[in-house]
Structures are given as structure tokens and as C-alpha cells.
């Protein structure tokens, strides 16, 4: 499920979820085209973790809020896997891949 982040309440919802993915992207970035496809592939896969989608151009302040709350420097594209509001894995640019994200979720589920 893709959930657009349009306000601070959505950020807090992501932080309070048992598990969540925050995905930051820019509609102006060529690298983001590929990572957008990867995230959509993840959403269509077997994992049922919500993906909170932040457009960093339209919602830059919210992207910076996430960076401050989780302690991961802002990049775009960027994917951050959270468990109870804590970062358990993150990747950016060409490293945003559905297979890697699925692997990290599986790792969490088996510990």
C-alpha cells in the first residue's frame, strides 16, 4: 500500500507503525524513475508493509522532518525501513531495489 505523505500526521503515522517504509523521491530526478518502479514492485510483492511516499520537491519540509527524526541524512531517491520508528535499513540512489528491501523485511521477520 502506497500512502502519500502530505502532512506531519502522516510522518507520525509512519513512525508509530510496527513496520513501515519511507520512500523519498523527486519527480525531477532521472534516477527516481528507476527507483519508483522498484518501490512499486515491492508494493506489488508479498510484503504487506505500508510505503509512505514523500515527494521531496512538494514536501521538502516533511522530508527534512523525517531526516531529523530518524537520524538519516536526506537523499533522493531514498528508502528507509522502520521498525517501531527505528531505522533498521536504508538505501539511496541506485541502491533502492525491491529485492534488497524484501530481503531486509524477511530478515526482520525471521529474528
Buried (B, 14 or more C-beta within 10 A) or exposed (E): EEBEBBEEEBBEBBBEBEBBBBBBBBEEBEBBEBBBEBBBBBBEEEBEBBBBBBBBEBBBEBBEBBBEBBEBEBBBBBBBBBBEBEBBBBBBBEBBBBEBBBEBBEEBEEE
